[in-house]
Amino acid sequence: MSFPPLSSAIPVEALIGWMLLLSFKHIIADFVLQTAWMAHGKDQRHGWALPLLVHCLIHFAVALLLILIVAPRFWFVAVIDFAIHITIDRAKGLVSANFGVNQEHPWFWTLIGVDQALHHLTGFGLSIFMAAN
């Protein structure tokens, strides 16, 4: 089995650069700047909206800042990233709240892994878009 070659319309250097930038953004916003209040609060059955919104606004702010520094014409990508991030995290919160997925639950690490994979795939898709344009 072999993968098809990447289109020459997408500069690999730009793709790698955007991927590194959005991965850096994700690490800062999802791990360094996320408090326990956000991490636990956004997965609750009730009272999840404010912690989720604050968490995703941090993602938006960090993404917007970095994108404005590198290529201001892509400012709207931060809005797209926000919308996708809040959707993924809310879906994870619904699963956590409705199925009682906590650190002792056998699905906990699978759910974290799926969440992180979806966020990185989002970054990859957004990077492809920015690199191609």
C-alpha positions in Angstrom: 0.0 0.0 0.0 1.3 3.4 -0.8 0.0 6.9 -0.2 -0.6 9.2 -3.1 2.0 12.0 -3.4 1.2 15.4 -1.9 0.0 17.9 -4.4 2.8 20.3 -5.5 0.2 23.1 -4.9 0.8 22.8 -1.2 4.3 24.0 -0.2 5.6 21.4 2.3 7.6 24.1 4.2 4.5 26.2 4.8 2.5 23.1 5.8 5.1 22.2 8.4 5.4 25.7 9.6 1.6 26.1 10.1 1.4 22.7 11.8 4.2 23.6 14.2 2.5 26.9 15.0 -0.9 25.4 15.6 0.6 22.5 17.6 2.4 25.1 19.8 -0.9 27.0 20.1 -2.6 23.8 21.2 0.0 22.9 23.8 -0.1 26.4 25.3 -3.9 26.8 25.3 -4.9 23.2 26.2 -2.2 22.4 28.8 -0.3 25.5 30.0 -3.3 28.0 30.2 -6.1 25.6 31.0 -6.9 25.6 34.7 -8.5 22.7 36.7 -11.7 24.8 36.8 -11.9 24.7 33.0 -10.7 21.1 32.6 -13.2 19.6 35.1 -15.9 22.2 34.7 -16.4 21.8 31.0 -17.1 18.1 31.4 -19.8 18.5 34.0 -23.5 17.7 33.5 -24.4 21.2 34.7 -22.4 24.5 34.8 -20.2 23.5 31.9 -20.9 26.5 29.6 -18.7 29.1 31.3 -15.6 26.9 31.8 -15.9 25.6 28.2 -16.4 29.1 26.8 -13.4 30.5 28.7 -11.2 27.6 27.6 -12.1 28.0 24.0 -11.7 31.8 24.1 -8.2 31.2 25.3 -7.6 28.9 22.2 -9.1 31.7 20.1 -6.9 34.4 21.6 -3.7 32.5 21.3 -4.5 31.4 17.7 -5.5 34.9 16.7 -2.3 36.4 18.2 0.0 33.9 16.5 -1.8 34.1 13.2 -1.8 37.9 13.2 2.0 37.8 13.8 2.6 35.4 10.9 -0.1 36.1 8.3 -2.8 38.5 9.3 -4.9 37.7 6.3 -5.8 34.4 7.9 -7.4 36.0 11.0 -10.6 34.2 10.4 -8.9 30.8 10.9 -8.9 31.5 14.6 -12.7 31.8 14.5 -12.9 28.5 12.6 -10.5 26.9 15.2 -12.7 28.3 18.0 -15.9 26.9 16.5 -14.4 23.4 15.9 -12.6 23.4 19.3 -15.8 24.2 21.3 -17.7 21.5 19.3 -15.2 18.8 20.0 -14.8 19.7 23.7 -18.6 19.9 24.2 -19.0 16.4 22.6 -16.3 15.1 24.9 -18.1 16.8 27.8 -21.4 15.1 26.9 -19.8 11.7 26.8 -18.0 12.3 30.1 -21.2 13.6 31.8 -23.6 11.1 30.4 -21.4 8.0 30.8 -19.6 9.0 34.0 -16.2 9.0 32.3 -13.7 10.1 35.0 -10.1 9.1 35.6 -11.1 5.7 37.0 -13.4 4.9 34.0 -11.9 2.5 31.4 -12.9 4.9 28.6 -11.1 7.9 30.1 -7.8 7.7 28.2 -9.5 6.6 25.0 -11.8 9.7 25.2 -8.7 11.9 25.9 -6.9 10.4 23.0 -9.8 10.8 20.6 -10.3 14.4 21.8 -6.6 15.2 21.2 -6.5 13.4 17.8 -9.5 15.5 16.6 -7.8 18.7 17.7 -4.6 17.8 15.9 -6.5 16.8 12.8 -8.2 20.2 13.0 -4.8 21.8 13.1 -3.7 19.7 10.2 -6.7 20.7 8.1 -6.3 24.4 8.9 -2.6 24.1 8.1 -3.3 22.6 4.7 -5.7 25.5 4.0 -3.3 28.2 5.0 -0.3 26.6 3.3 -2.3 26.2 0.0 -3.4 29.8 0.1 
